[in-house]
Amino acid sequence: MKLSPAQLGKHLQGSLAPVYVVCGDEHLLCQEACDAIRAATRAQGFSERQVFHVETGFDWGQLIEAGASLSLFAEKRLIELRIPNGKPGDKGAAALLDYLARPADDTVLLISLPKLDGSTQKTKWAKALIEGKDVQFLQIWPVDAAQLPQWIRQRLAQVGLSADQEAVELIAARVEGNLLAAAQEIEKLKLLADAGQISADTVQAAVADSARYDVFGLIDAALHGQAAHALHMLEGLRGEGVEAPVILWALARELRLLANISQQYGQGVPLDRAFSQARPPVWDKRRPLVSKALQRHDAAGWSRLLMAAQRIDEQIKGQAEGDPWIGLANICLQLSGRRLGAG
């Protein structure tokens, strides 16, 4: 049975379903939906929790055993099943269908999946998750560019803040659709807001006056060619708990900008015009910095770095092998003008 994200809060105030599925590629919204379900289970006495990560070689018998076995202390349980690539395989499909046919008593199963493509939705196991009578299926859709300003206003209101139109547009331009980055930006604004009101100047100060490492400082260090400093900031961000998708968003955003400007320049468009036509436009004070960075790679080189960023995104989602943090470090080095393997 499908349940919209807007209905989730009210639903969780009542009796819980045996199975919840949170499906989508918008990491922040998926995470918050899962957090709400976890909080509801805790509030209703589900004090035991098991988490299964489905990776290559995963033993699906663990799910069946968990469903069949009694809780260690006869308490209500939450079982989390995370399938980052969205492909359980034949054994996984059979295990899911078996579990759904006989959901465990006093147990909530929370399944996390990426967005399911059309062909996957037609499979027997996916249909059982989407249409099952014991299942609440939440499809999390991305917030598109037209919806982003209103989403930002709502998010600000949730923390007691309001913003003028210019401030909202500046936040939207800065985060370019990345909700994790938007949420991080709003957390900074809470510290700088004057009587709960946000202006464009406040948004500027949220980055310029931050004493902590931030993703924008990382980008500037790399653009300046400060490879060692950029790597140091990357480690600082990781140590502060900033998630890899936020850093990847910032790097990919800058790479797209550089690739587009480099391509236009190669076609004879003057740099000043390319800077003005960029989305978002390159501010005057940043133009010397971006101009310097443009000299490090040609348009094809920037495109290759964008492809590397795409692979990191796949690694984060569990769709490709490799450590995304190593990939982020490599992109920082190349953005700063250092060749991999160079001393």
ABEGO torsion letter per residue (X at the ends): XBBBAAAAAAAAABBBBABBBBBEABAAAAAAAAAAAAAAAAAAGBABBBBBBBBBGBBAAAAAAAAABBBAAGBBBBBBBBBAAGBAEAAAAAAAAAAAABBBBGBBBBBBBBBBBAAAAABAAAAAAAABAABBBBBBBBBBAAAAAAAAAAAAAAAGBBBBAAAAAAAAAAAGGBAAAAAAAAAAAAAABBGGBBBAAAAAAAAAABABBBAAAAAAAAAAGBAAAAAAAAAAAAAAGBBAAAAAAAAAAAAAAAAAAAAAAAAGBBAAAAAAABOBBBBAAAAAAAAAAAAABBAAAAAAAAAAAAAAAAAAAGABBEBAAAAAAAAAAAAAGBBBGBX
